[in-house]
Amino acid sequence: GKSAFEKGIFPSFASVPDPIKAGLLKDIPITGMVHGREALTARNFDGYHKVAAGTDVTLPRIRKLPTGDRLLNGEILNPAGLQQVKKKNGNFIVWGAKLPTDDTSFTFCQHRELLSYYEHVLSESFDFILFAINDKEEQPGLITALQSFFLPEWRKRALRGDSFEEAVSIKIDDENRSRAKKISNHI
């Protein structure tokens, strides 16, 4: 089935210089190369909001594709959620940003990657919020902590809106409290 957690690329292998037999080519999977370029893009743009694709995402080790010089049909591959490796301006590049998914909220890989990044950071770095006392004294500090994380995300345009308040809505108040906390307050 289709999954918003996967990415696909075609072709999945390519010919690179053989490290042992000088002058010969060797076919290898390109997954590692693509992941390396994704990591470089994330580092260069300080996050996962920029697609690791296009003419600036080259795969310099590739010398030849198994598809040869044939042009692949992006009108079929892109809607199917398959990125492609193609030659442009003398370089082999990653092209495309869609995921193989039926979930229209995660059509593009950068949306899934950014959300996964936020989920990881919030889980790892903001777990103190889960066990914080949820009362009027603590709530402003929790809001400030979350704003301090999301403000740089808005400034680098990972979150969209004409203002920070338009882009990010943080709600921590008595209405958010769980039923158990409300019950325990009455005991």
N, C-alpha and C positions, 0 to 999 in steps of 0.2 A: 504494500500500500504506500501511499504518499505520506510523508512526514515533514513537518515544518522544522524538524531538528536536523535534517540532513541537507547536504549540498551535493550536487552532482556536476561532473565536468566531463566533456567529451572533446577529444579522445582522453582516455584515462592513463595512457602511457605514451612515451615518445622516445626518440633516439637521442642519446647524448654521447659524448666522447667516452670510449672505453678507458677506464683508468689503468688497465693492465696491458691491453693490446694497443699500442700507439697507432694512430691513424684509422682505427676502426670505431664503429658506433655500436652502442649497446642499448637495447630497449629496457626502460625502467618505468615503474609507476611514477606519475607526476604529483601524487598527493602531497608528499613532503615539500616539494617546491612551491606548490600553491599555498600550503599552510605557512611556509616561511614568508611569502609575500603578504599574506593576510596579517601576520604578526608585525611585519615591517610597516604596513599601512596603519595598523592600530597604533604603533609607536610614533610614527611620523605625524599622525593627526590627533594624538592624545586621546584615543578611544576608538570605539567601534561604529561610529556614525558615518564613516566614509567607506564606500564600497571598495573592496580590494579588487578592482578591475579597471580596465581601460588602458590607454597607451602608456601610462606610467607604471603599470604592473607587468613588467617583463619577466620572462622565464629564460634567463641568459644561457643556461646550460643546454637547452634544446637546440638540436641541429636539424631534426627532421621529424615530421609527424607521420603516423601510419596512414593518414588520409591523403598524403602527398600534397599536391598543389590544389586539390579540389576545394572549392568554396563550400562550406557547410551552410545549410539552410537555417538561418537564425529565426525565420518565421515559424519553424517547427520546434527548434531547440529551446528558444527563449520562453514561449508559453508553457512548454513542458517543464520548465524550471532547470534546464541544463545550461550551465555556463559552457563556454567553448574556448579552446585554445586556437588562436588563429595568428597568421602572420600579418603584421602591419608595420610599415616603415622599416622593414628589415629586421624587426624583432618578433619573437613569439610572445603573445600577450594573453592575459585572461580577459574574456569578454562576457558580460552578462552579470545579472545580479538577482535573478529570480530563484525561488526555491521550488522544489517539487512538492506542492501543497495545494489542497483545496481550501485552506483557511485564508480568506481574503485579507485578514488583518496581518498576515505574515507572508505576503507575496514576495517581498524583497529581503534578501539575506541580512542587510544591515539593520533592519528592524528587529529581527530575531536575535542577532548578535548583540545589539545594544540592550535589548530587554534582558537577555541572559546575563550580560555584564552587570546591569543594575541589580538583578536578582542575587547574583553572587556577592557583590559588594554589600548590599543591604543585609544579606544573611550573615556574612562574615564580620562586618564592621559595625553594624547597627543592632546586633543581637541584644545589647543592653536595653534597648527600647522595649523589647518584649517583656522584660521583668522589672521595668521601672515602675515606680508608684505612679499611677495614673490619676493625678489630681491637679487642681488649678496651679499649684506651686511648681510642678515638674513640667507641665505642658509647654510653656514658652521655651524652655531649654531643649526639649525634643524637637520643636519646630525649628529652632535655630540650628541644631545639628543637621537636620535634613536639608534646610536651606543652604547651609555651607557646603553640602555635597552637590546639590543640584545647580547652584548658581554658576560654577565653572562650566557645567555641562551646557547650560543655556548660552553662556558667553561664547563658547566655541561652536554654537549652532547645532548641537546634537539634539536639543529640545527647541521647538519652534514656537514663536509667539512674538508679538511686537513689544511685549514687556515680560519681565520675569514672572509677574503675577498671572499673566495670560498663559504662559507656557507651563507653569508648575502650580498645582493646587495641592497644598498640604493641609490636611484636616486632622487635628488632634484635639479632641475636646471630650466632654462628658458623654456625648452621644456615641462615641467610638467604643466606649467601654463595653466589655463583654457582659453577658447576663450574670455570669458567676461573680464578677466584681461588684455588680449592682446589688446582688443578693447578699454578698458578704458585708457590704456596707450597712446593711440593715440588721445584721446579727449582733 
